[in-house]
Amino acid sequence: MSLLTRLTRKRVWVPVVVLAVGIAGFQGYGAYTRSKPVDYSRGGSDFAALPSPTPTPGTSQAPVPTAVPLTTSTATSLPRVEVTTTPTGQATNQAVLTAPKSPLAVPAVGTYPLAVQGEEKVQFGPVSFCNQTLPTSTHLVVKKAAGESGTSYDFDVPFFPNQSGQHDERHIYRYTPTAVLLDYEIATVTCQGVRQSSETSFTPEQKRVEIPLRVGASWHNHGGGADRTEDATTKVLRTEVLRLQGRSVLTYVIETTTSFTGGESGTRDQTWWYAPSWAMPIKWHEKQSGHRSGASYSGDITATVLAHP
């Protein structure tokens, strides 16, 4: 056998070995993840469903909702004002949209339509086995979290509508007079028949918003669950006005950079456009990458609220 023939066969053999190892890892990983149940019982088993029917839509130009003060069941209308920002993020117009004067505001319960841009993938070594682009539209369902505090809310997003388990996320946020706290999150992604599930009950809880909001404020979170420990640094970068249904909505741009270790390791960069008048982000961007059960994964998602419930 000539040297050229031996080298040629070696070049063919190496990719075949890599592919075989990747397939074995992919199949093993899929069998492992599919064997683990996905439990959305915390916060209520009715994932992405309101406990009662949503109101019948009325006129096409309904008033923009405000964050609901805890002591009342109705929202007040927002003033229509234009707000500009300086390079430092400070509002130049004093008549800005602000949170209600109530000591505690919570989000309006209902279904919020979302516009989405994003993609995600799973890879084993050098071999990529799964790439999927997210649908461009879905919805966010906000509802009271069952079995939690009286001011805790489920934020449920099925990124593939009508495809349960394809990519579902639930976050439980608890509202206090001084902060919005993340108590729990679970995410499930299925790609090419392979399912990844990640679940964390945060101990201690993560501070996602510090109230009152102030440009330049920052804080640090450390903690996590049994499989993942997180270190996160959050900064309030600036204010920014977004146009929603023909109205100006003041938001605070909040950036959180997270690294996590344990059975699942990696990084996550998240930016919120948090609207005090809605008591929730009306836009967010998340970019993450990590390793779990022999696989590496990555995702890049931007979601924008299009309208009130």
C-alpha positions as CSV (number, residue, x, y, z in Angstrom):
1,M,0.0,0.0,0.0
2,S,1.4,3.3,-1.0
3,L,2.0,6.2,1.4
4,L,-0.5,8.3,-0.5
5,T,-3.2,5.6,-0.2
6,R,-2.6,5.3,3.6
7,L,-2.8,9.1,4.1
8,T,-5.9,9.3,2.0
9,R,-7.6,6.6,4.1
10,K,-6.5,8.2,7.3
11,R,-8.1,11.5,6.2
12,V,-11.3,9.7,5.5
13,W,-11.2,7.7,8.7
14,V,-10.7,10.6,11.1
15,P,-14.0,12.4,10.1
16,V,-15.9,9.1,10.2
17,V,-14.7,8.6,13.8
18,V,-15.6,12.1,14.8
19,L,-19.0,11.7,13.3
20,A,-19.6,8.3,15.0
21,V,-18.6,9.7,18.4
22,G,-20.9,12.7,17.8
23,I,-23.8,10.5,16.9
24,A,-23.2,8.3,19.9
25,G,-23.1,11.3,22.2
26,F,-26.2,12.8,20.5
27,Q,-28.2,9.6,20.9
28,G,-27.0,9.1,24.5
29,Y,-27.8,12.7,25.4
30,G,-31.2,12.4,23.8
31,A,-32.0,9.3,25.7
32,Y,-30.9,10.8,29.0
33,T,-32.8,14.1,28.5
34,R,-36.0,12.4,27.2
35,S,-36.0,10.2,30.3
36,K,-36.2,13.1,32.7
37,P,-39.7,14.5,33.3
38,V,-40.5,18.1,32.6
39,D,-42.4,19.5,35.6
40,Y,-44.1,22.9,35.3
41,S,-46.1,22.4,38.5
42,R,-44.3,25.2,40.5
43,G,-46.3,28.3,39.9
44,G,-49.3,26.3,38.5
45,S,-49.5,23.4,36.1
46,D,-51.4,25.4,33.5
47,F,-48.3,26.5,31.6
48,A,-49.0,29.6,29.4
49,A,-52.7,29.5,30.2
50,L,-54.7,32.0,32.2
51,P,-56.8,30.7,35.0
52,S,-59.9,32.3,33.5
53,P,-60.8,33.4,29.9
54,T,-59.2,36.6,28.7
55,P,-61.6,39.5,28.2
56,T,-63.2,39.8,24.7
57,P,-61.3,42.4,22.8
58,G,-63.1,45.8,22.5
59,T,-62.1,48.6,20.3
60,S,-58.9,48.4,18.3
61,Q,-57.4,51.4,20.2
62,A,-57.7,50.4,23.9
63,P,-55.8,52.5,26.5
64,V,-52.3,51.5,27.3
65,P,-52.2,49.7,30.7
66,T,-50.2,50.8,33.6
67,A,-48.7,48.8,36.4
68,V,-51.5,47.9,38.8
69,P,-51.2,49.2,42.3
70,L,-51.6,46.4,44.8
71,T,-54.5,48.2,46.6
72,T,-56.7,48.6,43.5
73,S,-57.9,46.5,40.6
74,T,-57.9,49.1,38.0
75,A,-55.2,50.9,36.1
76,T,-54.9,54.6,35.4
77,S,-54.2,56.0,32.0
78,L,-50.7,57.3,31.1
79,P,-49.9,60.8,29.9
80,R,-48.8,61.1,26.3
81,V,-45.4,62.7,26.5
82,E,-42.2,62.6,24.4
83,V,-39.0,61.9,26.3
84,T,-35.5,62.2,25.0
85,T,-32.3,61.1,26.7
86,T,-28.8,62.4,27.0
87,P,-25.7,60.3,26.4
88,T,-25.7,59.5,30.1
89,G,-29.2,58.3,29.9
90,Q,-30.8,61.0,32.0
91,A,-34.2,62.2,30.8
92,T,-34.2,65.9,29.5
93,N,-37.9,66.3,29.8
94,Q,-39.1,66.4,33.4
95,A,-42.6,65.3,32.5
96,V,-41.5,61.7,32.1
97,L,-43.6,58.5,32.5
98,T,-43.1,57.2,36.0
99,A,-44.3,54.3,38.1
100,P,-47.4,54.7,40.1
101,K,-47.1,56.4,43.5
102,S,-48.4,53.3,45.1
103,P,-45.7,51.6,47.3
104,L,-46.1,48.4,45.3
105,A,-47.0,48.0,41.6
106,V,-47.5,44.6,39.9
107,P,-47.9,43.7,36.2
108,A,-51.3,43.4,34.5
109,V,-52.4,39.8,34.2
110,G,-53.1,38.7,30.6
111,T,-51.6,37.6,27.3
112,Y,-49.0,39.9,25.6
113,P,-48.2,39.3,21.9
114,L,-44.5,39.2,21.2
115,A,-42.3,39.7,18.2
116,V,-39.3,37.4,18.3
117,Q,-35.9,37.1,16.5
118,G,-33.6,34.3,17.5
119,E,-31.9,31.0,16.9
120,E,-30.4,28.2,19.0
121,K,-28.2,25.2,18.5
122,V,-26.8,22.1,20.1
123,Q,-23.3,20.7,19.3
124,F,-21.3,17.7,20.3
125,G,-17.6,18.4,19.9
126,P,-17.0,19.7,16.4
127,V,-20.3,18.3,15.1
128,S,-23.4,20.5,15.1
129,F,-26.5,18.3,15.3
130,C,-29.2,20.8,15.9
131,N,-29.9,24.3,14.6
132,Q,-33.3,26.0,14.8
133,T,-34.7,29.4,14.1
134,L,-37.5,30.6,16.4
135,P,-40.8,31.6,15.0
136,T,-41.2,35.4,14.6
137,S,-44.2,35.7,16.8
138,T,-45.5,34.2,20.0
139,H,-47.0,35.4,23.3
140,L,-46.1,36.1,26.9
141,V,-48.7,35.0,29.5
142,V,-48.5,36.8,32.9
143,K,-50.6,35.4,35.7
144,K,-50.6,35.0,39.5
145,A,-48.2,32.2,40.5
146,A,-50.0,29.4,42.3
147,G,-48.6,28.4,45.7
148,E,-46.3,31.4,45.9
149,S,-46.5,34.7,47.6
150,G,-49.4,37.0,47.0
151,T,-47.2,39.2,44.8
152,S,-45.6,36.5,42.7
153,Y,-46.3,36.1,39.0
154,D,-45.6,33.5,36.3
155,F,-44.1,34.8,33.1
156,D,-44.6,32.0,30.6
157,V,-43.4,32.1,27.0
158,P,-43.9,29.2,24.5
159,F,-41.4,30.3,21.8
160,F,-43.0,27.7,19.5
161,P,-46.7,28.2,19.8
162,N,-48.8,25.0,19.8
163,Q,-45.7,22.9,20.1
164,S,-45.4,22.0,23.7
165,G,-41.9,21.4,24.9
166,Q,-40.2,22.7,21.7
167,H,-39.0,25.8,23.6
168,D,-40.9,26.7,26.7
169,E,-39.8,29.1,29.5
170,R,-41.3,30.0,32.9
171,H,-39.9,32.6,35.3
172,I,-41.5,33.4,38.6
173,Y,-41.0,37.0,39.7
174,R,-41.9,38.3,43.2
175,Y,-42.7,42.0,43.6
176,T,-41.7,43.9,46.7
177,P,-41.7,47.6,47.5
178,T,-37.9,47.7,46.9
179,A,-37.2,45.1,44.2
180,V,-38.4,42.7,41.6
181,L,-37.0,39.3,42.5
182,L,-36.5,36.1,40.4
183,D,-37.4,33.1,42.6
184,Y,-37.5,30.4,40.0
185,E,-37.0,29.5,36.3
186,I,-37.4,26.5,34.1
187,A,-36.6,26.2,30.4
188,T,-37.2,23.2,28.0
189,V,-35.8,23.1,24.5
190,T,-36.3,20.2,22.0
191,C,-34.2,20.1,18.9
192,Q,-34.1,17.2,16.4
193,G,-35.8,15.1,19.0
194,V,-33.3,15.9,21.7
195,R,-34.6,17.7,24.8
196,Q,-32.7,19.9,27.2
197,S,-34.3,21.0,30.4
198,S,-32.8,23.4,33.0
199,E,-34.5,24.2,36.3
200,T,-33.3,26.4,39.1
201,S,-34.9,27.5,42.4
202,F,-32.8,30.5,43.4
203,T,-31.4,30.5,46.9
204,P,-31.2,33.4,47.7
205,E,-33.5,34.9,45.1
206,Q,-32.0,37.1,42.4
207,K,-32.6,40.8,42.4
208,R,-33.6,41.7,38.8
209,V,-34.8,45.3,39.4
210,E,-34.0,47.7,42.2
211,I,-36.7,50.1,43.2
212,P,-36.6,53.0,42.8
213,L,-34.7,52.7,39.5
214,R,-31.7,55.0,39.1
215,V,-29.3,55.2,36.1
216,G,-25.9,54.1,37.3
217,A,-27.1,51.8,40.0
218,S,-25.6,48.3,40.1
219,W,-25.8,45.2,42.3
220,H,-24.5,41.6,42.5
221,N,-26.3,38.3,42.9
222,H,-24.7,35.0,43.9
223,G,-26.6,31.7,44.4
224,G,-28.6,29.2,42.5
225,G,-29.8,25.6,42.8
226,A,-28.5,22.1,43.2
227,D,-27.2,21.9,39.6
228,R,-26.1,25.4,38.9
229,T,-24.5,28.3,40.9
230,E,-24.7,31.7,39.4
231,D,-22.7,34.9,39.7
232,A,-24.4,37.9,38.2
233,T,-23.7,41.6,38.0
234,T,-26.5,44.0,37.0
235,K,-26.2,47.6,35.9
236,V,-28.8,50.2,35.0
237,L,-27.2,51.7,31.9
238,R,-29.6,54.5,30.8
239,T,-33.2,55.4,30.1
240,E,-34.7,54.9,26.7
241,V,-38.1,55.6,25.2
242,L,-39.9,52.9,23.2
243,R,-42.9,53.5,21.0
244,L,-45.7,51.1,21.7
245,Q,-49.2,51.4,20.0
246,G,-48.4,55.0,19.2
247,R,-47.4,55.9,22.7
248,S,-44.1,56.8,24.3
249,V,-43.1,54.4,27.1
250,L,-40.1,55.2,29.3
251,T,-37.9,52.3,30.0
252,Y,-34.7,51.7,32.0
253,V,-32.1,49.6,30.2
254,I,-30.8,47.0,32.6
255,E,-27.9,44.8,31.7
256,T,-27.2,41.6,33.6
257,T,-24.0,39.5,32.9
258,T,-24.1,36.1,34.4
259,S,-21.6,33.1,34.7
260,F,-22.8,29.8,36.0
261,T,-21.0,26.6,37.2
262,G,-21.9,23.1,38.3
263,G,-23.7,20.4,36.3
264,E,-24.5,23.1,33.9
265,S,-21.9,25.8,33.1
266,G,-21.6,28.8,30.8
267,T,-22.5,32.5,30.5
268,R,-25.6,34.5,29.8
269,D,-25.9,38.2,28.9
270,Q,-29.3,39.7,29.3
271,T,-30.6,43.2,28.6
272,W,-34.0,44.4,29.8
273,W,-36.0,47.4,28.7
274,Y,-37.9,47.7,31.9
275,A,-41.0,49.9,31.9
276,P,-41.9,51.1,35.4
277,S,-45.4,52.0,34.1
278,W,-45.9,48.4,33.2
279,A,-43.9,46.8,36.1
280,M,-42.2,44.5,33.6
281,P,-39.8,44.5,30.7
282,I,-41.4,45.3,27.4
283,K,-38.3,44.2,25.4
284,W,-35.5,41.9,26.2
285,H,-32.4,40.4,24.6
286,E,-30.6,37.3,25.8
287,K,-27.4,35.7,24.5
288,Q,-26.1,32.6,26.2
289,S,-23.8,29.6,25.8
290,G,-23.1,26.7,28.0
291,H,-22.3,23.0,28.5
292,R,-24.5,20.3,29.8
293,S,-24.5,16.4,29.7
294,G,-21.7,16.3,27.1
295,A,-23.2,18.9,24.8
296,S,-22.6,22.6,24.2
297,Y,-25.5,24.8,23.4
298,S,-26.0,28.5,22.4
299,G,-28.9,30.8,21.8
300,D,-29.5,34.4,20.8
301,I,-33.0,35.8,21.3
302,T,-34.7,39.2,21.2
303,A,-38.4,39.5,22.2
304,T,-40.5,42.7,22.0
305,V,-44.0,43.2,23.5
306,L,-46.4,44.4,20.8
307,A,-49.5,45.3,22.7
308,H,-51.3,45.1,26.1
309,P,-53.5,42.1,26.9
